[in-house]
Amino acid sequence: MRVITTPRPTKTKLERKKPFVEEEQRDFARGLRRTSTDAELQLWRRLRNRTLGPKFRRQVAVGPYVVDFACVEAGLVVEVDGGQHFEDANAAYDLERTRYLESQGLRVLRVTNLDVLTAMDSVLEAIFEALGSPSP
């Protein structure tokens, strides 16, 4: 029996890093990085530079959505939710968004702004535990 495999096309380092998103969505994500909430900034200070181990990115385009934080190697998305996320219309949108992200093989961890601002250690512990748990 002969097995023939086609070689994977080689990509340059820049091509591997560049996400496949529309320019408009990429610009939107950049704008969100410039206008982060206090809670997002505080959490970012604790997640950046591999402080929990794996690398996190912030305001990352994933399909039609932009997520607050993503750890690609662990398949984990962390969303920091403000009070508007508890309104019915926004809760339905968040559920749709979470379902999409999970369909892409990602796990979604949601924390509130209040938790980040008042219980950072608990938030980091939850993220650390989620990093160690297997993907769905």
N, CA, C and O atoms as a GROMACS GRO file, in nm:
protein
  544
    1MET      N    1   0.085  -0.118   0.000
    1MET     CA    2   0.000   0.000   0.000
    1MET      C    3   0.089   0.124   0.000
    1MET      O    4   0.182   0.135   0.079
    2ARG      N    5   0.058   0.213  -0.089
    2ARG     CA    6   0.136   0.337  -0.100
    2ARG      C    7   0.051   0.454  -0.054
    2ARG      O    8  -0.061   0.472  -0.100
    3VAL      N    9   0.105   0.533   0.037
    3VAL     CA   10   0.034   0.650   0.087
    3VAL      C   11   0.102   0.774   0.030
    3VAL      O   12   0.223   0.793   0.044
    4ILE      N   13   0.023   0.855  -0.033
    4ILE     CA   14   0.077   0.978  -0.091
    4ILE      C   15   0.020   1.095  -0.014
    4ILE      O   16  -0.102   1.110  -0.001
    5THR      N   17   0.107   1.176   0.036
    5THR     CA   18   0.062   1.296   0.106
    5THR      C   19   0.114   1.417   0.030
    5THR      O   20   0.226   1.417  -0.020
    6THR      N   21   0.032   1.516   0.025
    6THR     CA   22   0.077   1.639  -0.040
    6THR      C   23   0.143   1.726   0.065
    6THR      O   24   0.092   1.737   0.177
    7PRO      N   25   0.253   1.787   0.031
    7PRO     CA   26   0.319   1.872   0.130
    7PRO      C   27   0.233   1.993   0.162
    7PRO      O   28   0.166   2.049   0.076
    8ARG      N   29   0.238   2.030   0.287
    8ARG     CA   30   0.166   2.151   0.328
    8ARG      C   31   0.236   2.271   0.269
    8ARG      O   32   0.359   2.279   0.271
    9PRO      N   33   0.160   2.365   0.217
    9PRO     CA   34   0.225   2.484   0.161
    9PRO      C   35   0.298   2.558   0.272
    9PRO      O   36   0.247   2.573   0.383
   10THR      N   37   0.415   2.604   0.242
   10THR     CA   38   0.492   2.678   0.342
   10THR      C   39   0.444   2.821   0.344
   10THR      O   40   0.412   2.880   0.240
   11LYS      N   41   0.440   2.875   0.461
   11LYS     CA   42   0.397   3.013   0.478
   11LYS      C   43   0.508   3.089   0.546
   11LYS      O   44   0.584   3.034   0.626
   12THR      N   45   0.517   3.215   0.515
   12THR     CA   46   0.615   3.297   0.583
   12THR      C   47   0.567   3.322   0.725
   12THR      O   48   0.449   3.304   0.755
   13LYS      N   49   0.656   3.364   0.811
   13LYS     CA   50   0.621   3.391   0.950
   13LYS      C   51   0.509   3.495   0.958
   13LYS      O   52   0.419   3.481   1.040
   14LEU      N   53   0.515   3.597   0.875
   14LEU     CA   54   0.414   3.702   0.876
   14LEU      C   55   0.278   3.646   0.835
   14LEU      O   56   0.176   3.681   0.895
   15GLU      N   57   0.273   3.560   0.735
   15GLU     CA   58   0.146   3.503   0.690
   15GLU      C   59   0.083   3.415   0.798
   15GLU      O   60  -0.040   3.414   0.811
   16ARG      N   61   0.164   3.343   0.875
   16ARG     CA   62   0.110   3.258   0.981
   16ARG      C   63   0.048   3.340   1.092
   16ARG      O   64  -0.052   3.298   1.151
   17LYS      N   65   0.104   3.454   1.122
   17LYS     CA   66   0.054   3.536   1.231
   17LYS      C   67  -0.069   3.616   1.192
   17LYS      O   68  -0.152   3.647   1.277
   18LYS      N   69  -0.081   3.649   1.066
   18LYS     CA   70  -0.187   3.739   1.021
   18LYS      C   71  -0.321   3.666   1.020
   18LYS      O   72  -0.338   3.568   0.948
   19PRO      N   73  -0.418   3.713   1.099
   19PRO     CA   74  -0.549   3.647   1.099
   19PRO      C   75  -0.623   3.676   0.969
   19PRO      O   76  -0.602   3.779   0.904
   20PHE      N   77  -0.710   3.583   0.932
   20PHE     CA   78  -0.787   3.600   0.809
   20PHE      C   79  -0.916   3.674   0.842
   20PHE      O   80  -1.022   3.613   0.855
   21VAL      N   81  -0.905   3.804   0.854
   21VAL     CA   82  -1.021   3.887   0.885
   21VAL      C   83  -1.027   4.002   0.787
   21VAL      O   84  -0.927   4.041   0.726
   22GLU      N   85  -1.145   4.055   0.774
   22GLU     CA   86  -1.163   4.169   0.686
   22GLU      C   87  -1.093   4.291   0.745
   22GLU      O   88  -1.079   4.303   0.867
   23GLU      N   89  -1.049   4.380   0.658
   23GLU     CA   90  -0.978   4.500   0.702
   23GLU      C   91  -1.064   4.584   0.797
   23GLU      O   92  -1.013   4.639   0.895
   24GLU      N   93  -1.193   4.594   0.768
   24GLU     CA   94  -1.283   4.672   0.852
   24GLU      C   95  -1.290   4.614   0.994
   24GLU      O   96  -1.290   4.688   1.092
   25GLN      N   97  -1.297   4.482   1.003
   25GLN     CA   98  -1.302   4.418   1.134
   25GLN      C   99  -1.170   4.435   1.209
   25GLN      O  100  -1.170   4.457   1.330
   26ARG      N  101  -1.060   4.426   1.138
   26ARG     CA  102  -0.928   4.446   1.200
   26ARG      C  103  -0.917   4.588   1.255
   26ARG      O  104  -0.866   4.609   1.365
   27ASP      N  105  -0.964   4.686   1.179
   27ASP     CA  106  -0.962   4.825   1.226
   27ASP      C  107  -1.052   4.843   1.348
   27ASP      O  108  -1.018   4.917   1.440
   28PHE      N  109  -1.166   4.775   1.349
   28PHE     CA  110  -1.258   4.781   1.463
   28PHE      C  111  -1.189   4.726   1.588
   28PHE      O  112  -1.200   4.786   1.695
   29ALA      N  113  -1.119   4.615   1.574
   29ALA     CA  114  -1.047   4.554   1.687
   29ALA      C  115  -0.938   4.650   1.737
   29ALA      O  116  -0.918   4.663   1.858
   30ARG      N  117  -0.870   4.715   1.646
   30ARG     CA  118  -0.767   4.812   1.686
   30ARG      C  119  -0.829   4.926   1.767
   30ARG      O  120  -0.774   4.971   1.868
   31GLY      N  121  -0.945   4.973   1.722
   31GLY     CA  122  -1.015   5.079   1.794
   31GLY      C  123  -1.054   5.035   1.934
   31GLY      O  124  -1.043   5.113   2.029
   32LEU      N  125  -1.099   4.911   1.947
   32LEU     CA  126  -1.134   4.860   2.080
   32LEU      C  127  -1.012   4.853   2.170
   32LEU      O  128  -1.023   4.877   2.290
   33ARG      N  129  -0.897   4.819   2.114
   33ARG     CA  130  -0.774   4.815   2.197
   33ARG      C  131  -0.740   4.954   2.249
   33ARG      O  132  -0.687   4.968   2.359
   34ARG      N  133  -0.770   5.056   2.170
   34ARG     CA  134  -0.740   5.193   2.212
   34ARG      C  135  -0.840   5.248   2.315
   34ARG      O  136  -0.810   5.341   2.388
   35THR      N  137  -0.960   5.188   2.319
   35THR     CA  138  -1.064   5.240   2.408
   35THR      C  139  -1.109   5.134   2.509
   35THR      O  140  -1.228   5.122   2.538
   36SER      N  141  -1.015   5.058   2.563
   36SER     CA  142  -1.048   4.952   2.658
   36SER      C  143  -1.104   5.010   2.788
   36SER      O  144  -1.073   5.123   2.826
   37THR      N  145  -1.188   4.931   2.854
   37THR     CA  146  -1.241   4.972   2.984
   37THR      C  147  -1.132   4.956   3.090
   37THR      O  148  -1.030   4.891   3.066
   38ASP      N  149  -1.155   5.016   3.208
   38ASP     CA  150  -1.059   5.002   3.317
   38ASP      C  151  -1.039   4.855   3.354
   38ASP      O  152  -0.927   4.812   3.378
   39ALA      N  153  -1.148   4.780   3.357
   39ALA     CA  154  -1.139   4.637   3.392
   39ALA      C  155  -1.056   4.561   3.289
   39ALA      O  156  -0.972   4.478   3.325
   40GLU      N  157  -1.078   4.590   3.161
   40GLU     CA  158  -1.001   4.523   3.056
   40GLU      C  159  -0.853   4.557   3.067
   40GLU      O  160  -0.767   4.470   3.051
   41LEU      N  161  -0.823   4.683   3.093
   41LEU     CA  162  -0.682   4.724   3.107
   41LEU      C  163  -0.615   4.658   3.226
   41LEU      O  164  -0.501   4.614   3.216
   42GLN      N  165  -0.686   4.650   3.338
   42GLN     CA  166  -0.628   4.587   3.456
   42GLN      C  167  -0.604   4.438   3.432
   42GLN      O  168  -0.500   4.385   3.471
   43LEU      N  169  -0.700   4.371   3.369
   43LEU     CA  170  -0.681   4.229   3.341
   43LEU      C  171  -0.569   4.209   3.240
   43LEU      O  172  -0.490   4.115   3.254
   44TRP      N  173  -0.560   4.294   3.141
   44TRP     CA  174  -0.454   4.283   3.040
   44TRP      C  175  -0.316   4.296   3.106
   44TRP      O  176  -0.223   4.224   3.070
   45ARG      N  177  -0.304   4.386   3.201
   45ARG     CA  178  -0.175   4.401   3.271
   45ARG      C  179  -0.132   4.271   3.338
   45ARG      O  180  -0.013   4.245   3.353
   46ARG      N  181  -0.230   4.190   3.380
   46ARG     CA  182  -0.201   4.064   3.448
   46ARG      C  183  -0.184   3.947   3.352
   46ARG      O  184  -0.120   3.847   3.386
   47LEU      N  185  -0.241   3.957   3.231
   47LEU     CA  186  -0.233   3.847   3.136
   47LEU      C  187  -0.116   3.859   3.039
   47LEU      O  188  -0.066   3.758   2.989
   48ARG      N  189  -0.074   3.979   3.012
   48ARG     CA  190   0.028   3.999   2.910
   48ARG      C  191   0.162   3.941   2.952
   48ARG      O  192   0.183   3.910   3.070
   49ASN      N  193   0.250   3.926   2.859
   49ASN     CA  194   0.386   3.876   2.882
   49ASN      C  195   0.390   3.736   2.942
   49ASN      O  196   0.482   3.702   3.016
   50ARG      N  197   0.288   3.654   2.910
   50ARG     CA  198   0.286   3.514   2.951
   50ARG      C  199   0.293   3.494   3.103
   50ARG      O  200   0.353   3.397   3.150
   51THR      N  201   0.233   3.584   3.179
   51THR     CA  202   0.239   3.571   3.325
   51THR      C  203   0.169   3.446   3.376
   51THR      O  204   0.206   3.395   3.482
   52LEU      N  205   0.069   3.396   3.303
   52LEU     CA  206   0.002   3.272   3.343
   52LEU      C  207   0.054   3.151   3.265
   52LEU      O  208   0.002   3.041   3.280
   53GLY      N  209   0.154   3.173   3.183
   53GLY     CA  210   0.208   3.064   3.101
   53GLY      C  211   0.187   3.092   2.953
   53GLY      O  212   0.274   3.149   2.888
   54PRO      N  213   0.073   3.051   2.899
   54PRO     CA  214   0.051   3.072   2.756
   54PRO      C  215   0.030   3.219   2.720
   54PRO      O  216   0.000   3.302   2.806
   55LYS      N  217   0.045   3.248   2.592
   55LYS     CA  218   0.031   3.385   2.543
   55LYS      C  219  -0.116   3.421   2.524
   55LYS      O  220  -0.193   3.344   2.467
   56PHE      N  221  -0.152   3.538   2.571
   56PHE     CA  222  -0.286   3.593   2.548
   56PHE      C  223  -0.274   3.711   2.452
   56PHE      O  224  -0.174   3.782   2.448
   57ARG      N  225  -0.380   3.728   2.374
   57ARG     CA  226  -0.393   3.845   2.287
   57ARG      C  227  -0.520   3.916   2.328
   57ARG      O  228  -0.612   3.855   2.382
   58ARG      N  229  -0.527   4.046   2.302
   58ARG     CA  230  -0.649   4.118   2.339
   58ARG      C  231  -0.717   4.176   2.217
   58ARG      O  232  -0.653   4.210   2.118
   59GLN      N  233  -0.849   4.186   2.227
   59GLN     CA  234  -0.934   4.236   2.119
   59GLN      C  235  -0.896   4.167   1.988
   59GLN      O  236  -0.841   4.228   1.896
   60VAL      N  237  -0.927   4.038   1.982
   60VAL     CA  238  -0.890   3.953   1.870
   60VAL      C  239  -1.014   3.922   1.787
   60VAL      O  240  -1.118   3.885   1.841
   61ALA      N  241  -1.002   3.936   1.656
   61ALA     CA  242  -1.112   3.901   1.566
   61ALA      C  243  -1.117   3.750   1.551
   61ALA      O  244  -1.019   3.686   1.514
   62VAL      N  245  -1.235   3.693   1.580
   62VAL     CA  246  -1.260   3.550   1.562
   62VAL      C  247  -1.388   3.538   1.482
   62VAL      O  248  -1.497   3.562   1.534
   63GLY      N  249  -1.375   3.502   1.356
   63GLY     CA  250  -1.492   3.498   1.269
   63GLY      C  251  -1.555   3.636   1.264
   63GLY      O  252  -1.485   3.735   1.243
   64PRO      N  253  -1.688   3.644   1.282
   64PRO     CA  254  -1.755   3.773   1.274
   64PRO      C  255  -1.748   3.855   1.403
   64PRO      O  256  -1.806   3.963   1.410
   65TYR      N  257  -1.680   3.803   1.506
   65TYR     CA  258  -1.678   3.868   1.636
   65TYR      C  259  -1.538   3.914   1.675
   65TYR      O  260  -1.438   3.867   1.620
   66VAL      N  261  -1.532   4.006   1.770
   66VAL     CA  262  -1.406   4.047   1.831
   66VAL      C  263  -1.416   4.013   1.978
   66VAL      O  264  -1.505   4.062   2.048
   67VAL      N  265  -1.324   3.928   2.027
   67VAL     CA  266  -1.328   3.884   2.166
   67VAL      C  267  -1.230   3.967   2.248
   67VAL      O  268  -1.132   4.019   2.195
   68ASP      N  269  -1.257   3.980   2.378
   68ASP     CA  270  -1.172   4.062   2.464
   68ASP      C  271  -1.032   4.006   2.475
   68ASP      O  272  -0.935   4.078   2.452
   69PHE      N  273  -1.019   3.879   2.512
   69PHE     CA  274  -0.888   3.815   2.528
   69PHE      C  275  -0.895   3.675   2.471
   69PHE      O  276  -0.997   3.606   2.486
   70ALA      N  277  -0.787   3.632   2.406
   70ALA     CA  278  -0.783   3.496   2.352
   70ALA      C  279  -0.646   3.436   2.375
   70ALA      O  280  -0.543   3.501   2.355
   71CYS      N  281  -0.647   3.312   2.418
   71CYS     CA  282  -0.526   3.231   2.426
   71CYS      C  283  -0.540   3.124   2.320
   71CYS      O  284  -0.610   3.024   2.339
   72VAL      N  285  -0.474   3.145   2.208
   72VAL     CA  286  -0.490   3.057   2.093
   72VAL      C  287  -0.442   2.916   2.126
   72VAL      O  288  -0.511   2.819   2.094
   73GLU      N  289  -0.326   2.904   2.190
   73GLU     CA  290  -0.271   2.770   2.214
   73GLU      C  291  -0.356   2.687   2.310
   73GLU      O  292  -0.353   2.564   2.302
   74ALA      N  293  -0.432   2.751   2.399
   74ALA     CA  294  -0.520   2.677   2.491
   74ALA      C  295  -0.664   2.675   2.442
   74ALA      O  296  -0.748   2.608   2.502
   75GLY      N  297  -0.694   2.746   2.334
   75GLY     CA  298  -0.831   2.751   2.283
   75GLY      C  299  -0.928   2.814   2.381
   75GLY      O  300  -1.041   2.769   2.396
   76LEU      N  301  -0.881   2.920   2.449
   76LEU     CA  302  -0.961   2.985   2.553
   76LEU      C  303  -0.987   3.131   2.518
   76LEU      O  304  -0.897   3.204   2.478
   77VAL      N  305  -1.112   3.171   2.534
   77VAL     CA  306  -1.153   3.310   2.517
   77VAL      C  307  -1.201   3.361   2.652
   77VAL      O  308  -1.280   3.294   2.719
   78VAL      N  309  -1.155   3.479   2.692
   78VAL     CA  310  -1.201   3.542   2.816
   78VAL      C  311  -1.274   3.669   2.778
   78VAL      O  312  -1.219   3.758   2.714
   79GLU      N  313  -1.400   3.677   2.820
   79GLU     CA  314  -1.482   3.795   2.793
   79GLU      C  315  -1.506   3.869   2.924
   79GLU      O  316  -1.547   3.808   3.023
   80VAL      N  317  -1.482   4.000   2.924
   80VAL     CA  318  -1.508   4.084   3.041
   80VAL      C  319  -1.637   4.159   3.013
   80VAL      O  320  -1.643   4.244   2.923
   81ASP      N  321  -1.741   4.127   3.090
   81ASP     CA  322  -1.874   4.181   3.064
   81ASP      C  323  -1.910   4.292   3.161
   81ASP      O  324  -1.895   4.279   3.282
   82GLY      N  325  -1.959   4.403   3.105
   82GLY     CA  326  -2.014   4.512   3.184
   82GLY      C  327  -2.162   4.489   3.208
   82GLY      O  328  -2.218   4.388   3.165
   83GLY      N  329  -2.225   4.582   3.275
   83GLY     CA  330  -2.366   4.570   3.311
   83GLY      C  331  -2.460   4.553   3.194
   83GLY      O  332  -2.565   4.490   3.207
   84GLN      N  333  -2.425   4.610   3.078
   84GLN     CA  334  -2.514   4.601   2.962
   84GLN      C  335  -2.531   4.458   2.914
   84GLN      O  336  -2.628   4.428   2.844
   85HIS      N  337  -2.440   4.368   2.949
   85HIS     CA  338  -2.450   4.229   2.905
   85HIS      C  339  -2.560   4.152   2.977
   85HIS      O  340  -2.594   4.041   2.937
   86PHE      N  341  -2.617   4.211   3.082
   86PHE     CA  342  -2.721   4.142   3.157
   86PHE      C  343  -2.861   4.181   3.111
   86PHE      O  344  -2.960   4.126   3.160
   87GLU      N  345  -2.871   4.274   3.016
   87GLU     CA  346  -2.999   4.310   2.957
   87GLU      C  347  -3.041   4.199   2.860
   87GLU      O  348  -2.955   4.136   2.799
   88ASP      N  349  -3.170   4.177   2.847
   88ASP     CA  350  -3.221   4.064   2.768
   88ASP      C  351  -3.165   4.058   2.626
   88ASP      O  352  -3.119   3.953   2.581
   89ALA      N  353  -3.169   4.169   2.554
   89ALA     CA  354  -3.123   4.170   2.414
   89ALA      C  355  -2.974   4.137   2.406
   89ALA      O  356  -2.932   4.060   2.320
   90ASN      N  357  -2.896   4.194   2.495
   90ASN     CA  358  -2.753   4.168   2.493
   90ASN      C  359  -2.721   4.026   2.539
   90ASN      O  360  -2.626   3.966   2.490
   91ALA      N  361  -2.798   3.974   2.633
   91ALA     CA  362  -2.776   3.837   2.680
   91ALA      C  363  -2.800   3.737   2.566
   91ALA      O  364  -2.727   3.639   2.554
   92ALA      N  365  -2.902   3.762   2.484
   92ALA     CA  366  -2.930   3.676   2.370
   92ALA      C  367  -2.816   3.682   2.268
   92ALA      O  368  -2.775   3.579   2.214
   93TYR      N  369  -2.764   3.802   2.244
   93TYR     CA  370  -2.651   3.819   2.152
   93TYR      C  371  -2.528   3.746   2.206
   93TYR      O  372  -2.458   3.679   2.130
   94ASP      N  373  -2.502   3.759   2.336
   94ASP     CA  374  -2.388   3.691   2.398
   94ASP      C  375  -2.400   3.540   2.386
   94ASP      O  376  -2.300   3.471   2.364
   95LEU      N  377  -2.522   3.487   2.400
   95LEU     CA  378  -2.543   3.343   2.388
   95LEU      C  379  -2.514   3.298   2.245
   95LEU      O  380  -2.448   3.195   2.225
   96GLU      N  381  -2.561   3.372   2.147
   96GLU     CA  382  -2.534   3.341   2.006
   96GLU      C  383  -2.383   3.345   1.979
   96GLU      O  384  -2.329   3.257   1.911
   97ARG      N  385  -2.319   3.444   2.031
   97ARG     CA  386  -2.175   3.463   2.015
   97ARG      C  387  -2.097   3.347   2.079
   97ARG      O  388  -2.004   3.294   2.019
   98THR      N  389  -2.137   3.310   2.200
   98THR     CA  390  -2.072   3.200   2.271
   98THR      C  391  -2.089   3.070   2.194
   98THR      O  392  -1.995   2.991   2.181
   99ARG      N  393  -2.207   3.046   2.142
   99ARG     CA  394  -2.233   2.924   2.063
   99ARG      C  395  -2.142   2.920   1.940
   99ARG      O  396  -2.087   2.815   1.906
  100TYR      N  397  -2.127   3.035   1.874
  100TYR     CA  398  -2.038   3.039   1.757
  100TYR      C  399  -1.895   3.007   1.798
  100TYR      O  400  -1.829   2.925   1.734
  101LEU      N  401  -1.846   3.071   1.904
  101LEU     CA  402  -1.708   3.049   1.947
  101LEU      C  403  -1.685   2.903   1.986
  101LEU      O  404  -1.581   2.846   1.954
  102GLU      N  405  -1.782   2.844   2.055
  102GLU     CA  406  -1.770   2.703   2.093
  102GLU      C  407  -1.773   2.613   1.970
  102GLU      O  408  -1.707   2.509   1.968
  103SER      N  409  -1.849   2.652   1.867
  103SER     CA  410  -1.852   2.572   1.743
  103SER      C  411  -1.717   2.576   1.672
  103SER      O  412  -1.687   2.491   1.588
  104GLN      N  413  -1.636   2.676   1.705
  104GLN     CA  414  -1.502   2.687   1.648
  104GLN      C  415  -1.397   2.617   1.734
  104GLN      O  416  -1.277   2.627   1.708
  105GLY      N  417  -1.444   2.545   1.838
  105GLY     CA  418  -1.352   2.470   1.924
  105GLY      C  419  -1.293   2.552   2.037
  105GLY      O  420  -1.195   2.510   2.098
  106LEU      N  421  -1.351   2.668   2.066
  106LEU     CA  422  -1.300   2.754   2.172
  106LEU      C  423  -1.385   2.740   2.298
  106LEU      O  424  -1.506   2.716   2.290
  107ARG      N  425  -1.322   2.754   2.412
  107ARG     CA  426  -1.396   2.761   2.538
  107ARG      C  427  -1.409   2.908   2.574
  107ARG      O  428  -1.317   2.986   2.550
  108VAL      N  429  -1.522   2.946   2.631
  108VAL     CA  430  -1.547   3.086   2.664
  108VAL      C  431  -1.565   3.098   2.815
  108VAL      O  432  -1.647   3.029   2.875
  109LEU      N  433  -1.486   3.186   2.874
  109LEU     CA  434  -1.497   3.217   3.016
  109LEU      C  435  -1.543   3.361   3.027
  109LEU      O  436  -1.477   3.452   2.976
  110ARG      N  437  -1.656   3.382   3.093
  110ARG     CA  438  -1.709   3.517   3.110
  110ARG      C  439  -1.690   3.562   3.254
  110ARG      O  440  -1.722   3.489   3.347
  111VAL      N  441  -1.636   3.682   3.270
  111VAL     CA  442  -1.620   3.744   3.401
  111VAL      C  443  -1.679   3.884   3.393
  111VAL      O  444  -1.687   3.943   3.285
  112THR      N  445  -1.718   3.937   3.506
  112THR     CA  446  -1.777   4.072   3.505
  112THR      C  447  -1.670   4.176   3.532
  112THR      O  448  -1.565   4.148   3.591
  113ASN      N  449  -1.699   4.299   3.489
  113ASN     CA  450  -1.610   4.411   3.521
  113ASN      C  451  -1.589   4.420   3.671
  113ASN      O  452  -1.478   4.441   3.719
  114LEU      N  453  -1.699   4.405   3.746
  114LEU     CA  454  -1.691   4.415   3.892
  114LEU      C  455  -1.597   4.310   3.950
  114LEU      O  456  -1.519   4.341   4.040
  115ASP      N  457  -1.604   4.187   3.900
  115ASP     CA  458  -1.513   4.083   3.949
  115ASP      C  459  -1.367   4.119   3.921
  115ASP      O  460  -1.281   4.101   4.007
  116VAL      N  461  -1.341   4.169   3.802
  116VAL     CA  462  -1.203   4.206   3.767
  116VAL      C  463  -1.153   4.318   3.857
  116VAL      O  464  -1.039   4.315   3.903
  117LEU      N  465  -1.238   4.415   3.883
  117LEU     CA  466  -1.197   4.531   3.962
  117LEU      C  467  -1.188   4.502   4.112
  117LEU      O  468  -1.110   4.566   4.182
  118THR      N  469  -1.266   4.407   4.162
  118THR     CA  470  -1.271   4.385   4.307
  118THR      C  471  -1.216   4.250   4.352
  118THR      O  472  -1.183   4.232   4.469
  119ALA      N  473  -1.206   4.154   4.260
  119ALA     CA  474  -1.161   4.019   4.298
  119ALA      C  475  -1.067   3.962   4.192
  119ALA      O  476  -1.090   3.852   4.141
  120MET      N  477  -0.964   4.037   4.160
  120MET     CA  478  -0.872   3.999   4.053
  120MET      C  479  -0.810   3.861   4.076
  120MET      O  480  -0.797   3.783   3.982
  121ASP      N  481  -0.772   3.831   4.199
  121ASP     CA  482  -0.710   3.701   4.226
  121ASP      C  483  -0.804   3.585   4.191
  121ASP      O  484  -0.760   3.484   4.138
  122SER      N  485  -0.932   3.601   4.221
  122SER     CA  486  -1.030   3.496   4.188
  122SER      C  487  -1.046   3.483   4.037
  122SER      O  488  -1.059   3.372   3.985
  123VAL      N  489  -1.044   3.594   3.967
  123VAL     CA  490  -1.055   3.592   3.822
  123VAL      C  491  -0.934   3.521   3.761
  123VAL      O  492  -0.949   3.436   3.673
  124LEU      N  493  -0.815   3.556   3.808
  124LEU     CA  494  -0.694   3.492   3.757
  124LEU      C  495  -0.691   3.343   3.788
  124LEU      O  496  -0.645   3.263   3.707
  125GLU      N  497  -0.741   3.306   3.904
  125GLU     CA  498  -0.749   3.165   3.940
  125GLU      C  499  -0.843   3.090   3.846
  125GLU      O  500  -0.813   2.979   3.802
  126ALA      N  501  -0.958   3.151   3.814
  126ALA     CA  502  -1.053   3.089   3.722
  126ALA      C  503  -0.990   3.074   3.582
  126ALA      O  504  -1.010   2.972   3.516
  127ILE      N  505  -0.916   3.174   3.538
  127ILE     CA  506  -0.850   3.167   3.407
  127ILE      C  507  -0.745   3.057   3.409
  127ILE      O  508  -0.735   2.979   3.315
  128PHE      N  509  -0.666   3.052   3.516
  128PHE     CA  510  -0.562   2.951   3.528
  128PHE      C  511  -0.621   2.810   3.525
  128PHE      O  512  -0.567   2.721   3.459
  129GLU      N  513  -0.732   2.790   3.595
  129GLU     CA  514  -0.799   2.660   3.594
  129GLU      C  515  -0.852   2.627   3.454
  129GLU      O  516  -0.842   2.513   3.409
  130ALA      N  517  -0.908   2.728   3.387
  130ALA     CA  518  -0.960   2.705   3.252
  130ALA      C  519  -0.847   2.671   3.155
  130ALA      O  520  -0.867   2.594   3.060
  131LEU      N  521  -0.730   2.727   3.177
  131LEU     CA  522  -0.616   2.695   3.089
  131LEU      C  523  -0.577   2.549   3.101
  131LEU      O  524  -0.531   2.487   3.005
  132GLY      N  525  -0.596   2.493   3.221
  132GLY     CA  526  -0.558   2.355   3.244
  132GLY      C  527  -0.661   2.254   3.203
  132GLY      O  528  -0.631   2.135   3.191
  133SER      N  529  -0.784   2.299   3.180
  133SER     CA  530  -0.891   2.205   3.143
  133SER      C  531  -0.889   2.181   2.992
  133SER      O  532  -0.850   2.270   2.916
  134PRO      N  533  -0.930   2.063   2.949
  134PRO     CA  534  -0.927   2.032   2.806
  134PRO      C  535  -1.032   2.109   2.726
  134PRO      O  536  -1.132   2.154   2.781
  135SER      N  537  -1.007   2.122   2.597
  135SER     CA  538  -1.103   2.186   2.507
  135SER      C  539  -1.228   2.100   2.494
  135SER      O  540  -1.222   1.980   2.518
  136PRO      N  541  -1.342   2.161   2.457
  136PRO     CA  542  -1.467   2.085   2.444
  136PRO      C  543  -1.460   1.980   2.336
  136PRO      O  544  -1.557   1.908   2.313
   0.00000   0.00000   0.00000
